[in-house]
Amino acid sequence: MSLHTDAPQGVERKWHVIDAEGKVLGRIATATARILQGKHQPHYTTYIDTGDHVVIINAGLVKLTGKKEVQKIYRRHSGYPGGLREERVKVVRKNQPVRLVESAVKGMLPKTKLGAAMYRKLKVYAGSDHPHAAQKPLVLEVA
């Protein structure tokens, strides 16, 4: 078994595209994490990467509920003393709109090598264009 994007024997990887425009971030993230892990397939196994590829478009137009647009904070640390950096959603959406979706999905995946392999199958784009048309992705509707 390989932890790379190579599929184990007998596993066919499909491509799915999700339009995030006007959709709630958490619902998109849970649906995406489920597909990346392969939980939607009958032959799902916890220790084998059986998931599919997911392309998310219009990540900059994702919706947040409640007061998260003003109150939610993204934190990162440089590793140096005093290296904590904090940004509100409003700033992150303006500068790095893809980061909103990526961090939400990454938080829902396993924190292991297998989880990292699953995360590599996620492609997120701020706009409506993506270079994966040749893979003929299936349109996935999220409630």
Secondary structure, 3 states (H helix, E strand, C coil): CCCCCCCCCCCCCCEEEEECCCCEHHHHHHHHHHHHHCCCCCCCCCCCCCCCEEEEECHHHCECCCCHHHHCEEEEECCCCCCEEEEEHHHHHHHCHHHHHHHHHHCCCCCCHHHHHHHCCEEECCCCCCCCHHHCCEECCCC
